[in-house]
């Protein structure tokens, strides 16, 4: 057992006093008789300006089959609520269930398919002037329209669109927290390279009124290495193997046909495997064109092999001497042999 000594006991007392004072101040600020969490700041007046920023931790499950991508992030929002102004030195932290007691923007992702909010990973810091800094950790699975004509050398742009659910632009106005509203942590994606990040804002109009959309777009460039190793190189090898039949003796028709059919079936298998995780789009992709071309080369080699065998057999049949009905050579053949 180790005993710790704190010579500066007065400092410890001050810290405990500040914590106690902060708890008391927070309880007074969030008193239901004085504070209504359902009413926005400056209700009936100017719109609340909410500054947005995010720190992206990772991108996972960029799925072409579902046309969606998943990202884990910290979403940060800042606004001013003068009702929460206090006289403490520094900021007043709000955690846990107390976070639910303050007014927060009802920000949501308009293109999300699913999301998970970590309620234990939420924090609000309130300055003495009433400025609120709110951070929350969440995982969002959002839809992403992908164009696969150039697959697997394609470049995809996936966006996250943030918007207020109930407050129009006259009530809540979003803006990006410059100079760097979107911070991408160091990461390594297996299949993609993140090449660009853009963020814009756009006003949209619904029946309920005008809303402000905050759009962040991530540009992903696909890495072709996996497809080179598993599809392109095997197709090249199969085409070369299909040409080997022309070096096999023409009388070994069984070996030639077996090799030709094997290469054809291998190309068909590779074509099906390349589309097993792809959506059922109505247009051919770049890899489809490549593999269909390889299939044509392989199939034509098999057809050429069969045609050569057919013509060779027909030629041999024409050169074979005719035989009589009794099985003896005809008289013309006998006379030719006598003369010789």
Secondary structure as UniProt FT lines:
FT   HELIX           9..29
FT   TURN            32..34
FT   TURN            37..38
FT   TURN            41..44
FT   STRAND          48..63
FT   TURN            64..67
FT   STRAND          68..80
FT   HELIX           82..84
FT   STRAND          92..95
FT   HELIX           96..101
FT   STRAND          107..109
FT   TURN            110..111
FT   STRAND          112..126
FT   TURN            128..129
FT   STRAND          131..143
FT   TURN            149..152
FT   STRAND          155..164
FT   TURN            169..171
FT   STRAND          172..176
FT   STRAND          182..184
FT   STRAND          192..206
FT   TURN            207..208
FT   STRAND          209..222
FT   HELIX           225..227
FT   HELIX           228..232
FT   HELIX           233..243
FT   HELIX           244..247
FT   TURN            250..251
FT   HELIX           253..274
FT   TURN            275..277
FT   HELIX           286..319
FT   TURN            325..326
FT   HELIX           331..339
//
